[in-house]
Amino acid sequence: MQSTFFSVGLLACLASMVSATALTYKIQANEKACFYASPDKVGSKIAFYFAVQSGGSFDINYEVTGPGDMVILDGEKERQGDFVFTANQVGDYKFCFDNDMSTYSEKFVDFEITVEDEARAQLPSKQGSTPEQTSALEESIYKVSGQLSTISRNQKYFRTRENRNFSTVRSTEGRIVNFSLIQCCMMVCMGALQVFVVRFFFQGARKGYV
């Protein structure tokens, strides 16, 4: 029981060292949306992940700037991205998405901004435990944390693939329906044209006999 409380305490300290924001945002055509993160310490790690879930060609322009409007990352017509960089200055970091390439298509973008301090939590040792046992438990929890992060990113990747494939299926279904309607209209027009031609021939034949 005491070991469980110790593990929970370590996880709580790890959580307090990480600040994360995960959102899904709908960007209208010709819209530019910006979001901010403010690390408290120099040397903090900032992770930035985004993926276009639906809309248009599943692409978006993005730009990441630091204090003083210094461009850190940028890209055009990207479908998704996963970046980690070090905050060399304390201040506001701006993460912008730009949908100016679309004239009418709105897009849904999943993104996550995480600010993490590199320093590890220092917890008091439990009574009766050796430093080696405490260190082994900490390493195990850090490994579990890393594996959970990997699983979370894999889930986001598969979710993005599922949404894109579903959008492709809907688009293909719509095209098939439209093509079927056009084909039916063409068949009706061809039938009407054939009836008109046959009637024209018979009417001409009757005039010849008269």
C-alpha positions in Angstrom: 0.0 0.0 0.0 2.8 2.4 0.9 4.5 1.6 -2.4 1.3 2.4 -4.2 1.1 5.8 -2.5 4.7 6.5 -3.4 4.1 5.7 -7.0 1.0 7.9 -7.1 2.9 10.7 -5.5 5.7 10.4 -8.1 3.2 10.5 -10.9 1.6 13.6 -9.4 4.9 15.3 -9.4 5.5 14.3 -13.0 2.2 15.7 -14.0 2.9 19.0 -12.3 6.1 19.3 -14.4 4.1 19.0 -17.7 1.7 21.5 -19.1 -0.4 20.3 -22.1 -3.2 21.6 -24.3 -5.0 19.4 -26.7 -7.8 20.8 -28.9 -9.8 20.3 -32.0 -10.4 23.5 -33.9 -12.5 24.3 -37.0 -10.6 26.7 -39.3 -12.8 28.6 -41.7 -11.7 29.4 -45.3 -9.2 32.3 -45.4 -8.9 32.2 -41.6 -5.7 32.4 -39.5 -5.9 31.1 -35.9 -3.1 31.4 -33.3 -2.6 29.8 -29.9 0.0 30.5 -27.3 2.2 28.7 -24.8 4.4 30.4 -22.1 7.2 28.3 -20.6 8.4 29.4 -17.2 12.0 28.4 -17.5 14.7 28.6 -20.2 15.5 25.1 -21.5 12.0 23.8 -21.3 10.9 21.3 -24.0 8.0 22.3 -26.1 6.2 19.6 -28.1 3.9 20.6 -31.0 1.7 18.1 -32.8 -1.1 18.7 -35.3 -3.1 16.7 -37.8 -5.8 17.8 -40.3 -8.8 15.6 -39.7 -11.1 16.7 -42.5 -11.6 19.4 -45.1 -10.2 20.2 -48.6 -7.0 18.2 -49.3 -6.2 17.7 -45.6 -3.5 20.3 -45.6 -2.8 23.5 -43.7 -0.1 26.2 -43.4 1.5 26.5 -40.0 4.0 28.8 -38.3 5.6 28.7 -34.8 7.2 31.9 -33.6 9.0 32.7 -30.3 9.5 35.9 -28.3 10.4 38.8 -30.6 8.5 37.1 -33.5 11.4 34.8 -34.3 10.3 32.1 -36.6 11.1 28.6 -35.2 9.0 26.3 -37.4 6.9 26.9 -40.5 5.4 24.9 -43.4 2.9 25.1 -46.2 0.2 22.6 -47.2 1.2 20.1 -44.5 -1.2 17.3 -43.4 0.4 16.7 -40.0 3.5 17.4 -38.0 5.2 16.4 -34.8 8.0 18.6 -33.4 9.9 19.1 -30.3 12.2 22.1 -29.6 13.9 23.8 -26.7 12.6 27.2 -25.4 15.7 29.3 -25.3 13.8 32.3 -24.0 11.0 32.9 -21.5 8.0 34.4 -23.1 5.0 33.7 -25.3 5.4 31.2 -28.1 2.8 31.5 -30.9 1.4 28.6 -32.8 -0.6 29.7 -35.9 -2.6 27.8 -38.5 -3.4 29.5 -41.8 -6.2 28.4 -44.2 -5.8 31.1 -46.8 -5.3 28.6 -49.6 -8.9 27.5 -49.4 -11.7 29.7 -50.8 -14.6 27.8 -49.3 -13.4 24.6 -47.5 -13.3 24.6 -43.7 -10.9 22.3 -42.0 -10.8 20.5 -38.6 -7.4 20.4 -37.0 -6.4 18.4 -34.0 -3.4 19.8 -32.2 -1.5 19.5 -28.9 1.0 21.8 -27.3 3.0 20.5 -24.4 5.5 22.3 -22.2 7.7 20.1 -20.2 10.5 20.8 -17.7 13.6 18.6 -18.2 14.4 18.5 -14.5 13.2 15.3 -12.7 11.2 15.4 -9.6 13.1 14.8 -6.4 11.0 12.9 -3.9 11.8 12.0 -0.3 12.7 8.3 0.1 10.2 6.0 1.8 11.2 4.7 5.2 12.9 1.4 5.0 13.7 1.7 1.3 17.2 2.0 -0.2 18.1 4.6 -2.8 18.6 1.8 -5.4 14.9 0.7 -4.9 13.7 4.3 -5.2 15.7 4.9 -8.3 14.5 1.7 -9.9 10.9 2.6 -9.2 11.4 6.1 -10.7 13.0 4.6 -13.8 10.1 2.2 -14.2 7.5 4.9 -13.9 9.4 7.1 -16.4 9.5 4.1 -18.8 5.7 3.6 -18.4 5.2 7.3 -18.9 7.2 7.2 -22.2 5.3 4.1 -23.4 1.9 5.8 -22.6 3.1 8.8 -24.6 3.9 6.5 -27.5 0.6 4.8 -27.3 -1.2 8.2 -27.2 0.6 9.3 -30.4 -0.2 6.1 -32.2 -3.8 6.5 -31.3 -3.8 10.0 -32.7 -2.1 8.7 -35.9 -4.7 5.9 -36.4 -7.5 8.3 -35.6 -6.2 10.7 -38.3 -5.9 7.9 -40.8 -9.4 6.7 -40.0 -10.9 10.2 -40.4 -9.1 10.7 -43.7 -10.1 7.3 -45.1 -13.7 7.9 -44.0 -13.7 11.2 -45.8 -12.3 9.6 -48.9 -15.1 6.9 -48.7 -17.7 9.6 -48.4 -16.2 11.6 -51.3 -16.1 8.4 -53.5 -19.7 7.5 -52.5 -20.9 11.0 -53.5 -19.1 10.8 -56.9 -20.6 7.3 -57.5 -24.1 8.7 -56.8 -23.6 11.7 -59.0 -22.2 9.6 -61.8 -25.2 7.2 -61.5 -27.6 10.1 -61.7 -25.8 11.5 -64.8 -25.9 8.0 -66.4 -29.6 7.7 -65.7 -30.3 11.1 -67.2 -28.2 10.2 -70.3 -30.2 6.9 -70.7 -33.5 8.8 -70.5 -32.2 11.4 -73.0 -31.0 8.7 -75.4 -34.3 6.9 -75.2 -36.2 10.1 -75.9 -33.9 10.8 -78.8 -34.5 7.3 -80.3 -38.2 7.8 -80.0 -38.0 11.1 -81.7 -35.9 9.7 -84.6 -38.2 6.7 -85.1 -41.3 9.0 -85.2 -39.5 11.3 -87.7 -38.8 8.4 -90.0 -42.4 7.1 -89.9 -43.8 10.6 -90.4 -41.5 11.0 -93.5 -42.6 7.7 -94.9 -46.3 8.6 -94.6 -45.7 11.9 -96.5 -44.0 9.9 -99.2 -47.1 7.7 -99.7 -49.4 10.7 -99.8 
